[in-house]
């Protein structure tokens, strides 16, 4: 079994700066050896991490809420639309993450190619998204436990919280291996569900009757709640598909990213989309939208458990519920890992850190422990279920996380748009791109920006019409003014003492130095009322990954030998599976 290696000291793109293109050395306050993560995630693990971030509580529990609020047709259409948007977004992110596999991922790209103040607000927003996701998953654990007992389910959340913190406090290999096997269990379960769902629909159920599309024609179906119900499903779909963008977060700890990231981007999402569309179609056929206890203030029942129960076996239903519980654990593990890395990325961002230096410190195993503890501390939100219903709280958290996911996708579109313009404007060849999603040029970024903006504006329809619901409205839109306030705050804080240069904020002392940072003809012209990065001068060479790691070369040769040798067909099948 292949596991990753530690990041080599010679690697110019992680934990160190690239002096070849004029970056300054690390400051004494930030020792170089205290800022490294380890490249310990293999392709096998990164692929499963992508699946783990999406096939989780959003699919197993969120689909029940979507079905109850919007009906089977709304659910199928909305998940299909969001799935396509996310697929294009993933391709755009793949281009940048393969070229620049750095800490912070799309947050760093938004800062570097679009706007430092926007990147600051985005990074903190996404960190909060991951931290709240952990709380959401721990709350979901309480909902799952209610299938068996209502006795103090918060104890399970506390046990899960301690376990997740312990795993993430060890080496990244431990996180990757746990995620791989939990995700493998989820994938196998979804496959079994798809097969079983077909048989249940055909008559292998408690009533021994052919169901067909009967539940699409009951009162209220197939579109429940009119346009408001349809629009509301978008945010639950966004919650469900959230996590694919964290592929970029793992890029900094992925072996041989110039080869492995494109492989992951090209193949993983189609598998996820296949699982989602088939599963959602079967849920809409086999579970009525008004099934008792499907989704209400106090509880949410997984449609997966309902289908297994309809197959006539309470034991099978309990097994399915157990698998859902492990998926909750996996999703929380994934969110805690991503949130920790985002906070670490904020603390080591160049040239000005956007989080306290404390969060840049790592253990011997390459774990940013302080960032981990800060991220996990937000999870105490899950214990708010002592005062309000678990179903109600989980719904609110789901809205907040779903909107945050959409903001992340919008930001990837903005960063990609500026990155591509800079690449063309500065005359760099497309052949230099280590991965290029050719069919998305040039329409990909504007499509993502427009489509996601429309989703954000439309999905809160039901919170305003026919009756205004302040709590629901806040859960849909509270992040927008917070983003604006944080962005403006960072801009005005940094505008006076510094100016933007090469996508960096450079101090007044450096500007007054007799040694120019750039040739006069390359000096960016910047408005004092904007910190939008100048695409003509942004440094497109800094942090580029160079294929000069000896271990990467060994892995490439080994893979090539396997795929051209005597057992090449068997190895091809193996790589497709893992």
N, C-alpha and C positions, 0 to 999 in steps of 0.2 A: 504494500500500500504506500503510495507516494505521499510524502508530507513535505511542507515547504521548508526552506532554509532561512536563516537570518539575513537581514539586509546587509550586504557587503559595505564596508567602509568606503569603498571606491565609488559606490553608486552616487552619481551627481544629482539625482533628482529627488532624493528623499532624506530629510534630516540634514541636508547640507545645501549650499548654494552653488550655482554653476559659475565659477569665476571666469570661465572663458568668455562669457558675454557681459562682463562688467558688473556682476553683482558683488556686493560687499561681503566680507567674511562675517561669520556669526559674531555677535557681540559677546563680551566676556560674561554679561549677565545671563546669557543663554548658552551654557556649555553644550558643545556639539553632541557629546555622548549622552546627554540627558534628553535629547529631542528625537530619538529614533524609535520608530515602530519597526517591527520585524516582518519581512516578506515571508510569511509562514502559511499562506493559503494556496492550495493547489487548484488547478482548473476544476477538478472534481468537486472540491468544496465550494468554490466560488459559484459554480453553476447551481448547486443546491442552496446556497445562501440566497440567490436570486429567487428561487422557487419558494424558499421558506418565508421570504418577506411578503409574498403575495398569496400563496395557498396557506391560509391561516384562519384567524377568527373572521376576517372579512368574507371568506367563502363559506366557512362552516356555520357561522352564526349570522353574519351580516345579510346573507341572502334571505334569511327568515324575515328580517326587518324590511328588506326591499320588497319581498313578496306581499307582506301585509300592507305596506303603504302604497305600492304602485301597481300590484297585480303582475301576472306572468308575462304579459306582452311588454309592459313598461320595463320590467326587469331585463328581459332578453335584449331589447333594443338599446337601453341605456348602457348595459355592460358591454355590448358590442361596440357602441360608439366610443366609450371611454377606452376600451381595449385597443382600438385602432390608434387613437390619439397617443396612448402611452407607448405603443410600438414605435411610432415615428419618433417620439421623444427619446426613446431608448437608443435609437440609431444615432440621433444627434449627440447624445451624451457619449456614446461609444467612440465617436470621432475624437472628441476632446480628451476623454479618459485614456485612450490608447496613446495619444500623442503626449499628454502630460499627466501621468499617473501620480498625482500628488495628494497630500492630506487635504481633506475638506471637499474634494470633488467639485460638484457643480457650484457650491458656495464660493470656492476659490475662483472658479471660472467666471462667475458673475462679477466678482470683485475685480478680476484682472482684465476682462474684456468689455464689461458694461459700465459699472459704476462702483467705486469702493463703498460709498455710503449705502447703496442698495444691497451690496454684498454683505455688509455688516448686518443690516436688518434681516436679510434672508437667512444668514447663518444662524443667528440667534433664534429666529422663528423655526428653522428646521430642527435645531437642537431641542427646542421646546416640544416640537412635534414628536420627536422620538421619545422624549421623556414622558409625554402624555400617552404615547402609544403603549409604553410599559404599563402605565396605570390602567389603560383601557384593557389590556390583555389580562391583567390581574383581576379586574372587575369581571371580565368574561369568564374567568375561571370560577368565580362565584356562581355565575349563571349556569355553567355546566354542572357544577356540583349539585345544584338544586334539582337535577333530574333524579338524584338518589335520596338526598336529605336536605332539609332547611336548617340543620343545626350548625350555627356559627361558621358559615362558609368562608368568612374572612380569615380563619386560621389557615386555610389552604393557600390563600393569597400571600400570607406572611411566610409560609414555608417555601412557596415558589420564589418569593422575592429573595430570601436568603440563599437559595440554591443558585439563582441566576447571578447574583452578585459574586458568589464564590467561583462559579465557572468563568466569568469574565475577568476575574482578578488573576487567573492563572494565564499561562501562555496562550497566544492566539490560536495555536494548534488545537488546544482543548476546545475552544469555542467552535472552530471549524469542524472538528470531528463530531461533536455533539450535534451541531446543526445538520451535518450530512446525514446522520442516521435518523434523526427525528424527521427530517424532510423526506427521506426515503420511505419511512413509514406512512407519511401523509400521501405521498404520490401513489404508493401501492393501494392505500385505502380509497383514494379517489377513483382509481381504475376499477376496483371491486365495486364501488358505488355505481359507476356508470353501467357496468354489466348487470348488476342487481336491479338498478332502476329500470332498465329495459324490460326485464322479466316481470317486475312488479306492474309495470304499465300494461303488459300483455296478459296479465291474469294471475301471476304468482303473488297473490296478496290474500289478506284475511277473508275478503268477500269472494274470492275466486272469480272475479269479474274483470272484463276488459275495460280499462280506464280510458285509453286513448286521449282525446283532447277535451274530455268531459268538464274538467275544472276550468277550462277557458270560457265556458258558456254558462257558468253559474251566475246568479245575480251579483253585479258589481264588477265582474271580470269581462274582458281580460285587462282593461285599464281601470284600476281602482283609484278613486279620488280625482279623476279628471286630469287636467294639465298640471295641477299642483302636485298630485301624487306622482305623475310621470317625472316632473322636474326634480322632486325630492330624491328619487332613486339615484340621480347623478352623484350626489355626495356620498351615498353608501357604496356606490360602485367605485368612486375615487378612493374611499377608505380601503376597499378590497384590493384594488390594484396598486395601492401604495406600497413601496418597497423596491420596485424595479429600479428606481433611480439610485438606490444605495449600492448598485453595482459600481458606480463611480467612487463611493466611499471606500469600498474594499480594494480599489485599484492600487492604492498605496501599499497594500500588504499582499499583493498577488504576485506569484512567481511569473517571470517572463511576460509582463503585461502586454507587450507589443504583439505577442502571438495569442495569448490566452484571452484577453479581453474581447477581440473580434469574434473568437469562437463562441464565447459566452453570449455576446450580444446577438449573434446571428441565429442561434439555435434555441436558447432558453425560452424566449418569450413566446415563440410559436407553441411550445409545449404547454406553457401556462395558459395561453389563449385557448388552446384545444381543451384543456381541462375545464376551464371556466365555462365556455359556451356549451359544451355537452352537459356539464353538471347542471347549469342553470336551466337549460332546456328541459332536462328530466325532472328537476325540482318543480318547475311550472306545470308539468304534466301530471305529476304524482301527488302534489300537496296543494290543497285548496288554500286560497289566500286568507280565508276566514277560519282556518284550523284553530281550535281552542288552545290558547297559550302560546301561539306562534310568536307574537311580539306584543308586549304591553308594558305598562309602567313598572311592574315588579319582576317580570321574567321574559326571557327570550329562549325559544326552543329551536334547536338546530333542525333544519329540514332533512339533513342527512340521517339524524337519529330517527326522525319520523318515518322515512322511507324504509329504513332497516326494521322498524317496528311493524310497518305495514306488510313486510315480507313474512310476518307471522312468528317472529322469534324475539322475545324480550331479551334473551341472552345476547343475540346479535346486536340489538339496539344498545345494550349496556357496553358492549365492546366498541361500537361506533362512538359512543359518548366518551369512552376512555381515550380513544384515538384523538378526539376533538380536544380533550384535556391536554394531551401531549402536544397538540398543535398550538394551543394557547401558550404552553411553555416555550415552544420553538419561536413563536412570533415575538414573545417578550424578550427572549434571548437575542433575537435579531435586532429588535429596536434598541435594546440596551447597548449592544455593541456599536451600532451606527451612531447613536447619540453621543457615546463616549468619544468616538473618533471625530465627530463634528466639533465637539468642545475642544478637543486637543488641537484640531486644525485652526480654530479661532485663536488659540494661545500661541501658535507658531507662525501665524500669517505674517507675510512680509509686505512692506518694511515695518509696519506698525501692528503690533499685536492687538487683537480685538477682544481678548479675554485675559484675565490675570495669568501671570507667568506660572503660578502654581500648577495650572492644568497642563503644562508642557512637560512636566516631570514624568518619567517612565520607570518602571521596575526593571530588574535584570531580565525579565522575560519580555520586555517591550510593551508592558501594559501601562497606560496613563491612569494610574490608580485614583488620583484626586478627581480627574474628569469622570471616572466611573462612579465614584461615590456621589458626586454632585448630580449626575444624571439619574442615578437610582433613587435619590432622595425625593424627587418629584413624585415618585410612585405612591407616596402616602395618600395621594388623591383617591386611590382605590378604596380607602377605608371610609370615604364619604358615604359609602353605601349603608352605613349604620344609620344615617339620617334620612336618606331618600331611597327610593327603590333602585335595585341594581339595574333593572332594565332601563329606567329613566336616565340614570347616570351614564350607563354605557352608550345610550343614544346620543347624549350630549357630547361625550368624548369622541364618539365616532364622527360627528359633524365637524368638530374642531380639527381632528386629524385628517379627515377627508379634504377640507379646505386647504389645510397646510400642504398636503400632497399636491393639490392643484397649483398652489403658489410655486412649489418646487418645479413642477413641469413647465409652468410659464417662464420661470427663471432660466431653465435649461434652453428654452426657445430663444430668449433674449441673448444669453451668452453665446449660443451657437450662431445666431445672426451676426453678432459683432465679430466673433472669431472668424467666420467665413469671409466677411467683408475685409477684415484685416489681412487674411491670407492672400486674397486676390489683389487688394490694394498694394501690398508690399511686394507683389510679383513672385511669390513663392510657388513652386511647381506643385501640381496635384500629386505628382509621383512621390513627393516627400511626405505625404500623409500616410501614416502607417495603417490607417483604416479609413475608407471613404464610402459612405452610403450614397452611391452615385445617383440612384433614382430619386433621392430627396432633394437634389440640387435643382433649382434654387428655392423651391416652394416650401420645403420642410419647416424652417424656423417661423416664417409668417403664419403658416397653417397652425402650428402649435400655439403661437401667441394668441391668435384670433379665437381659435376653438376653445382654449382653456379659459380665456377671459369671458366668453359667452357662458360657459358652464358655471363659473363663479357667480355671475350676475343672475342667471336664470334659476338656479337650484333653490334659492330661498323664497321662491314664489309662495309656497304654502305657508310660510311664516307671516305673510302680510295679507294674503287673500285666501279665503273670505274674511278671516278674522286675524287681527294682529296679535302675535304671540311674542312678547319681549324676550323670553328665555330662548326660544328657538331662533329668533332673529339674531340674538347675540352669538349663539353657537355657530351660525352660518357666516357672520360678517365681522366678528370682533377682531379677527386677525388683521383685517385690512387697515383700520386706523392705527393699530399698534405698529404695523410695518412702516407706515408713513411717518409716525412720530419718531421711531427709532432711527430711520434713515435720515430724516432731517436733523435729528439731534447729533448724529455722528458727523454729518456734513458740516454743520456750524461749529462743532467742536474742533474739527480738523482744518477748517478752511483758513482760519487766521494764521496759525503757525506753519502751514504747509501748503504745498501745491502738488498737483498731480504730474507725474513724470514717468513715462514708460509704463503706465498702469500702476504706478506706485505713488505713495504720498512721500514727498521729499521735504526735509526740514528747511527752514529759512537759512540756517547756518550753512547747509550744503549748497543752497541756491546762491548765497553770497560768496562762496568759495571762488578762488581765482581759477580753479580747474573746472572747465565745463563738463557736465555729465554727458552731454550729447553735442555733436557738431551743431553749429548755429542753424544750418538748414534743416536739422532734424528736430529742433525744439518745438514741442507741441503748443499750439495756440489754444488756450483754455479760458472759457468764460468764468468770471468770479462767481456766477450764479449757478454753476453746474460743475459736477465732477465726472461727467461722462468721459470715458477713456477715449483718447485719440487713437483711432485704428491705424493711422499712418506711422505712429511711433511706438506703439506697444511692442514689447520684446517678444517675438514669436520663437525665440531659441531657448530662453530660460526654462528649465525644468523638463526639456524634452528627454524622453527615455532613449538611451542608446543601447543597441543590442550588443553589448560587449561584456556581459556577465558570463563567466565560464560555465556556471551551472546552467544558465539558460541555453547555452550552446549544446551542452551534454544532453539536456532534455529534448531539444529539437532533433538532434541526431538519433536519439533513442526512438522517438516517435516516428521519424522518417523511416528508420530501419524496420520498425514493426509494420508500418503501412505499405511497405514495398516487399516484404519478405514472404516466406512460404505461407504464413498464417495471416496474411493481410486482411482477408475478409472477416476472420474472427476478431482481429484487433479493431477493425473498423466498427464492427457491431459493439465491441466493448466500449470504445470511446463514445459512441452514440448513447449507450446506456448510462455510463457514469458521468 
